[in-house]
Amino acid sequence: MSDSGAVLPWLVIRQDENGNRYRVGRYATRAEAERVAAGLEAKGHKQLYSVERIGRRTPS
């Protein structure tokens, strides 16, 4: 559990030219995460940015 109790299920992930992946940030909405990723790309960063949701696991 986080200190703030906020739910931040959307991640922005940066992948470099060697395939290494790093979490850039966590966000409450997909739209917010996509804006951040688009902003980083617009600044000329050469890495690949993607938006992913932290999965909710369903019981099997």
MMTF fields as JSON, N, C-alpha, C and O atoms, coordinates in Angstrom:
{
  "mmtfVersion": "1.0.0",
  "mmtfProducer": "UNKNOWN",
  "numBonds": 239,
  "numAtoms": 240,
  "numGroups": 60,
  "numChains": 1,
  "numModels": 1,
  "chainsPerModel": [1],
  "groupsPerChain": [60],
  "chainIdList": ["A"],
  "bondAtomList": [4, 2, 8, 6, 12, 10, 16, 14, 20, 18, 24, 22, 28, 26, 32, 30, 36, 34, 40, 38, 44, 42, 48, 46, 52, 50, 56, 54, 60, 58, 64, 62, 68, 66, 72, 70, 76, 74, 80, 78, 84, 82, 88, 86, 92, 90, 96, 94, 100, 98, 104, 102, 108, 106, 112, 110, 116, 114, 120, 118, 124, 122, 128, 126, 132, 130, 136, 134, 140, 138, 144, 142, 148, 146, 152, 150, 156, 154, 160, 158, 164, 162, 168, 166, 172, 170, 176, 174, 180, 178, 184, 182, 188, 186, 192, 190, 196, 194, 200, 198, 204, 202, 208, 206, 212, 210, 216, 214, 220, 218, 224, 222, 228, 226, 232, 230, 236, 234],
  "bondOrderList": [1, 1, 1, 1, 1, 1, 1, 1, 1, 1, 1, 1, 1, 1, 1, 1, 1, 1, 1, 1, 1, 1, 1, 1, 1, 1, 1, 1, 1, 1, 1, 1, 1, 1, 1, 1, 1, 1, 1, 1, 1, 1, 1, 1, 1, 1, 1, 1, 1, 1, 1, 1, 1, 1, 1, 1, 1, 1, 1],
  "groupList": [{"groupName": "MET", "atomNameList": ["N", "CA", "C", "O"], "elementList": ["N", "C", "C", "O"], "formalChargeList": [0, 0, 0, 0], "bondAtomList": [1, 0, 2, 1, 3, 2], "bondOrderList": [1, 1, 2], "singleLetterCode": "M", "chemCompType": "L-PEPTIDE LINKING"}, {"groupName": "SER", "atomNameList": ["N", "CA", "C", "O"], "elementList": ["N", "C", "C", "O"], "formalChargeList": [0, 0, 0, 0], "bondAtomList": [1, 0, 2, 1, 3, 2], "bondOrderList": [1, 1, 2], "singleLetterCode": "S", "chemCompType": "L-PEPTIDE LINKING"}, {"groupName": "ASP", "atomNameList": ["N", "CA", "C", "O"], "elementList": ["N", "C", "C", "O"], "formalChargeList": [0, 0, 0, 0], "bondAtomList": [1, 0, 2, 1, 3, 2], "bondOrderList": [1, 1, 2], "singleLetterCode": "D", "chemCompType": "L-PEPTIDE LINKING"}, {"groupName": "GLY", "atomNameList": ["N", "CA", "C", "O"], "elementList": ["N", "C", "C", "O"], "formalChargeList": [0, 0, 0, 0], "bondAtomList": [1, 0, 2, 1, 3, 2], "bondOrderList": [1, 1, 2], "singleLetterCode": "G", "chemCompType": "PEPTIDE LINKING"}, {"groupName": "ALA", "atomNameList": ["N", "CA", "C", "O"], "elementList": ["N", "C", "C", "O"], "formalChargeList": [0, 0, 0, 0], "bondAtomList": [1, 0, 2, 1, 3, 2], "bondOrderList": [1, 1, 2], "singleLetterCode": "A", "chemCompType": "L-PEPTIDE LINKING"}, {"groupName": "VAL", "atomNameList": ["N", "CA", "C", "O"], "elementList": ["N", "C", "C", "O"], "formalChargeList": [0, 0, 0, 0], "bondAtomList": [1, 0, 2, 1, 3, 2], "bondOrderList": [1, 1, 2], "singleLetterCode": "V", "chemCompType": "L-PEPTIDE LINKING"}, {"groupName": "LEU", "atomNameList": ["N", "CA", "C", "O"], "elementList": ["N", "C", "C", "O"], "formalChargeList": [0, 0, 0, 0], "bondAtomList": [1, 0, 2, 1, 3, 2], "bondOrderList": [1, 1, 2], "singleLetterCode": "L", "chemCompType": "L-PEPTIDE LINKING"}, {"groupName": "PRO", "atomNameList": ["N", "CA", "C", "O"], "elementList": ["N", "C", "C", "O"], "formalChargeList": [0, 0, 0, 0], "bondAtomList": [1, 0, 2, 1, 3, 2], "bondOrderList": [1, 1, 2], "singleLetterCode": "P", "chemCompType": "L-PEPTIDE LINKING"}, {"groupName": "TRP", "atomNameList": ["N", "CA", "C", "O"], "elementList": ["N", "C", "C", "O"], "formalChargeList": [0, 0, 0, 0], "bondAtomList": [1, 0, 2, 1, 3, 2], "bondOrderList": [1, 1, 2], "singleLetterCode": "W", "chemCompType": "L-PEPTIDE LINKING"}, {"groupName": "ILE", "atomNameList": ["N", "CA", "C", "O"], "elementList": ["N", "C", "C", "O"], "formalChargeList": [0, 0, 0, 0], "bondAtomList": [1, 0, 2, 1, 3, 2], "bondOrderList": [1, 1, 2], "singleLetterCode": "I", "chemCompType": "L-PEPTIDE LINKING"}, {"groupName": "ARG", "atomNameList": ["N", "CA", "C", "O"], "elementList": ["N", "C", "C", "O"], "formalChargeList": [0, 0, 0, 0], "bondAtomList": [1, 0, 2, 1, 3, 2], "bondOrderList": [1, 1, 2], "singleLetterCode": "R", "chemCompType": "L-PEPTIDE LINKING"}, {"groupName": "GLN", "atomNameList": ["N", "CA", "C", "O"], "elementList": ["N", "C", "C", "O"], "formalChargeList": [0, 0, 0, 0], "bondAtomList": [1, 0, 2, 1, 3, 2], "bondOrderList": [1, 1, 2], "singleLetterCode": "Q", "chemCompType": "L-PEPTIDE LINKING"}, {"groupName": "GLU", "atomNameList": ["N", "CA", "C", "O"], "elementList": ["N", "C", "C", "O"], "formalChargeList": [0, 0, 0, 0], "bondAtomList": [1, 0, 2, 1, 3, 2], "bondOrderList": [1, 1, 2], "singleLetterCode": "E", "chemCompType": "L-PEPTIDE LINKING"}, {"groupName": "ASN", "atomNameList": ["N", "CA", "C", "O"], "elementList": ["N", "C", "C", "O"], "formalChargeList": [0, 0, 0, 0], "bondAtomList": [1, 0, 2, 1, 3, 2], "bondOrderList": [1, 1, 2], "singleLetterCode": "N", "chemCompType": "L-PEPTIDE LINKING"}, {"groupName": "TYR", "atomNameList": ["N", "CA", "C", "O"], "elementList": ["N", "C", "C", "O"], "formalChargeList": [0, 0, 0, 0], "bondAtomList": [1, 0, 2, 1, 3, 2], "bondOrderList": [1, 1, 2], "singleLetterCode": "Y", "chemCompType": "L-PEPTIDE LINKING"}, {"groupName": "THR", "atomNameList": ["N", "CA", "C", "O"], "elementList": ["N", "C", "C", "O"], "formalChargeList": [0, 0, 0, 0], "bondAtomList": [1, 0, 2, 1, 3, 2], "bondOrderList": [1, 1, 2], "singleLetterCode": "T", "chemCompType": "L-PEPTIDE LINKING"}, {"groupName": "LYS", "atomNameList": ["N", "CA", "C", "O"], "elementList": ["N", "C", "C", "O"], "formalChargeList": [0, 0, 0, 0], "bondAtomList": [1, 0, 2, 1, 3, 2], "bondOrderList": [1, 1, 2], "singleLetterCode": "K", "chemCompType": "L-PEPTIDE LINKING"}, {"groupName": "HIS", "atomNameList": ["N", "CA", "C", "O"], "elementList": ["N", "C", "C", "O"], "formalChargeList": [0, 0, 0, 0], "bondAtomList": [1, 0, 2, 1, 3, 2], "bondOrderList": [1, 1, 2], "singleLetterCode": "H", "chemCompType": "L-PEPTIDE LINKING"}],
  "groupTypeList": [0, 1, 2, 1, 3, 4, 5, 6, 7, 8, 6, 5, 9, 10, 11, 2, 12, 13, 3, 13, 10, 14, 10, 5, 3, 10, 14, 4, 15, 10, 4, 12, 4, 12, 10, 5, 4, 4, 3, 6, 12, 4, 16, 3, 17, 16, 11, 6, 14, 1, 5, 12, 10, 9, 3, 10, 10, 15, 7, 1],
  "groupIdList": [1, 2, 3, 4, 5, 6, 7, 8, 9, 10, 11, 12, 13, 14, 15, 16, 17, 18, 19, 20, 21, 22, 23, 24, 25, 26, 27, 28, 29, 30, 31, 32, 33, 34, 35, 36, 37, 38, 39, 40, 41, 42, 43, 44, 45, 46, 47, 48, 49, 50, 51, 52, 53, 54, 55, 56, 57, 58, 59, 60],
  "secStructList": [7, 7, 1, 1, 7, 7, 7, 7, 7, 3, 3, 3, 3, 3, 3, 7, 6, 6, 1, 7, 3, 3, 3, 3, 3, 3, 3, 1, 1, 2, 2, 2, 2, 2, 2, 2, 2, 2, 2, 2, 2, 2, 6, 6, 7, 7, 1, 3, 3, 3, 3, 3, 3, 7, 7, 7, 7, 7, 7, 7],
  "xCoordList": [0.839, 0.0, 0.885, 1.893, 0.504, 1.3, 0.961, -0.063, 1.817, 1.595, 0.345, -0.375, 0.076, -1.06, -2.363, -3.438, -2.293, -3.49, -4.051, -5.091, -3.401, -3.877, -3.697, -2.738, -4.638, -4.555, -3.972, -4.564, -2.814, -2.126, -1.803, -0.662, -2.801, -2.605, -1.949, -1.638, -1.732, -1.177, 0.285, 0.654, 1.117, 2.561, 2.996, 2.438, 4.002, 4.728, 6.062, 6.789, 6.369, 7.581, 8.477, 8.007, 9.758, 10.74, 11.573, 12.062, 11.732, 12.587, 13.727, 13.499, 14.964, 16.112, 16.495, 15.864, 17.52, 17.94, 18.456, 18.567, 18.77, 19.237, 18.113, 18.356, 16.883, 15.752, 15.509, 14.606, 16.307, 16.099, 14.871, 14.668, 14.047, 12.797, 12.855, 13.325, 12.368, 12.38, 11.03, 10.441, 10.546, 9.305, 9.604, 10.45, 8.905, 9.067, 8.15, 8.546, 6.917, 5.986, 4.715, 4.464, 3.916, 2.617, 1.546, 1.75, 0.394, -0.661, -2.027, -2.212, -2.981, -4.325, -5.151, -5.988, -4.923, -5.728, -4.836, -3.684, -5.392, -4.663, -4.372, -3.281, -5.356, -5.177, -4.0, -3.218, -3.875, -2.762, -1.427, -0.474, -1.353, -0.124, 0.227, 1.399, -0.768, -0.514, -0.03, 0.817, -0.553, -0.08, 1.39, 2.166, 1.764, 3.164, 4.063, 5.096, 3.685, 4.49, 4.617, 5.704, 3.515, 3.551, 4.429, 5.146, 4.372, 5.208, 6.684, 7.488, 7.053, 8.458, 8.922, 10.029, 8.072, 8.422, 8.535, 9.419, 7.659, 7.669, 8.929, 9.352, 9.527, 10.754, 11.976, 13.085, 11.776, 12.879, 13.612, 14.673, 13.082, 13.715, 13.65, 12.601, 14.733, 14.833, 14.347, 14.175, 14.126, 13.673, 12.2, 11.479, 11.779, 10.383, 9.646, 10.116, 8.501, 7.668, 6.361, 5.769, 5.914, 4.642, 3.865, 4.419, 2.549, 1.655, 1.119, 0.633, 1.212, 0.743, -0.059, 0.188, -1.018, -1.808, -1.277, -0.971, -1.177, -0.835, -2.054, -3.146, -1.867, -2.99, -3.709, -3.107, -4.999, -5.815, -5.953, -6.462, -5.513, -5.558, -6.92, -7.454, -7.46, -8.734, -8.452, -7.529, -9.21, -8.977, -9.18, -10.112, -8.316, -8.455, -9.193, -9.389],
  "yCoordList": [-1.17, 0.0, 1.235, 1.286, 2.226, 3.448, 4.344, 4.162, 5.296, 6.214, 7.052, 7.321, 7.471, 8.347, 7.58, 8.165, 6.293, 5.504, 5.671, 5.089, 6.444, 6.688, 5.443, 4.688, 5.248, 4.139, 4.687, 5.559, 4.174, 4.639, 3.436, 2.976, 2.927, 1.679, 1.819, 0.808, 3.039, 3.233, 3.623, 4.552, 2.911, 3.146, 3.721, 3.385, 4.593, 4.98, 4.256, 4.388, 3.492, 2.688, 3.22, 3.49, 3.368, 3.766, 2.545, 1.848, 2.292, 1.194, 1.783, 2.518, 1.456, 1.996, 1.103, 0.075, 1.507, 0.802, -0.61, -1.412, -0.922, -2.266, -3.151, -4.295, -2.635, -3.409, -3.329, -3.987, -2.53, -2.346, -1.481, -0.483, -1.874, -1.157, -0.524, -1.135, 0.715, 1.472, 2.144, 2.67, 2.126, 2.825, 4.308, 4.702, 5.126, 6.576, 7.163, 8.071, 6.643, 7.159, 6.339, 5.493, 6.605, 5.941, 7.012, 8.098, 6.702, 7.692, 7.088, 5.878, 7.929, 7.483, 7.098, 6.199, 7.774, 7.5, 7.205, 7.635, 6.467, 6.173, 7.459, 7.632, 8.355, 9.617, 10.417, 10.981, 10.467, 11.185, 10.542, 11.245, 9.22, 8.511, 8.717, 8.888, 8.704, 8.92, 10.342, 10.55, 11.32, 12.706, 12.824, 13.503, 12.162, 12.202, 11.552, 12.116, 10.376, 9.676, 10.513, 10.617, 11.107, 11.946, 13.172, 13.59, 13.742, 14.902, 14.572, 15.371, 13.408, 12.994, 12.764, 13.153, 12.132, 11.905, 13.227, 13.382, 14.177, 15.475, 16.274, 17.12, 16.009, 16.706, 16.16, 16.66, 15.137, 14.604, 13.447, 13.055, 12.886, 11.72, 10.565, 10.328, 9.862, 8.833, 7.46, 6.575, 7.267, 5.965, 5.76, 6.7, 4.511, 4.152, 4.289, 3.8, 4.948, 5.094, 4.357, 4.443, 3.635, 2.924, 3.112, 3.445, 2.887, 2.989, 1.592, 0.91, 1.175, -0.153, -0.033, 0.844, -0.927, -0.975, -2.088, -3.186, -1.785, -2.833, -3.728, -3.281, -4.994, -5.906, -6.224, -6.39, -6.3, -6.84, -8.319, -8.728, -9.094, -10.557, -11.077, -10.727, -11.924, -12.552, -13.932, -14.591, -14.397, -15.735, -16.792, -16.693, -17.811, -18.862, -20.065, -21.032],
  "zCoordList": [0.0, 0.0, 0.0, 0.704, -0.79, -0.841, 0.339, 0.997, 0.595, 1.711, 1.52, 2.482, 0.276, 0.025, -0.135, -0.003, -0.415, -0.633, -2.039, -2.348, -2.898, -4.249, -5.106, -4.944, -6.017, -6.958, -8.251, -8.888, -8.634, -9.832, -10.72, -10.749, -11.441, -12.176, -13.553, -14.182, -14.031, -15.376, -15.302, -14.583, -16.047, -16.064, -17.401, -18.445, -17.359, -18.574, -18.477, -17.492, -19.513, -19.577, -20.696, -21.801, -20.403, -21.421, -21.756, -20.867, -23.051, -23.496, -24.307, -25.267, -23.916, -24.641, -25.823, -26.071, -26.532, -27.75, -27.479, -28.407, -26.234, -25.868, -25.341, -24.957, -25.318, -24.848, -23.346, -22.829, -22.643, -21.204, -20.982, -21.674, -20.004, -19.735, -18.353, -17.392, -18.269, -17.023, -16.816, -17.76, -15.594, -15.281, -15.127, -14.324, -15.902, -15.845, -14.778, -14.048, -14.684, -13.694, -13.643, -14.501, -12.618, -12.436, -12.422, -11.88, -13.023, -13.187, -12.923, -13.046, -12.563, -12.212, -13.43, -13.35, -14.57, -15.758, -16.954, -17.018, -17.89, -19.119, -19.895, -20.439, -19.941, -20.669, -20.12, -20.886, -18.808, -18.184, -18.557, -18.894, -18.498, -18.847, -20.32, -20.657, -21.192, -22.619, -22.889, -23.759, -22.158, -22.317, -21.926, -22.598, -20.839, -20.394, -21.438, -21.799, -21.927, -22.934, -24.204, -24.773, -24.647, -25.85, -25.641, -26.549, -24.455, -24.154, -24.178, -24.656, -23.672, -23.7, -25.134, -25.506, -25.935, -27.341, -28.089, -28.931, -27.798, -28.469, -28.143, -28.931, -26.986, -26.592, -27.322, -27.138, -28.151, -28.924, -28.283, -28.769, -27.209, -26.61, -27.61, -28.208, -27.792, -28.829, -28.393, -29.231, -27.11, -26.641, -26.976, -27.311, -26.876, -27.093, -25.765, -24.738, -25.786, -24.589, -24.814, -25.89, -23.801, -23.895, -22.61, -21.563, -22.719, -21.571, -21.29, -22.192, -20.035, -19.644, -18.358, -17.531, -18.208, -16.979, -16.089, -16.553, -14.814, -13.849, -13.785, -13.435, -14.123, -14.279, -12.988, -11.927, -13.119, -12.032, -12.299, -13.343, -11.383, -11.581, -11.163, -10.112, -12.023, -11.689, -11.154, -11.632, -10.18, -9.64, -10.708, -11.508, -10.734, -11.749, -11.234, -11.97]
}
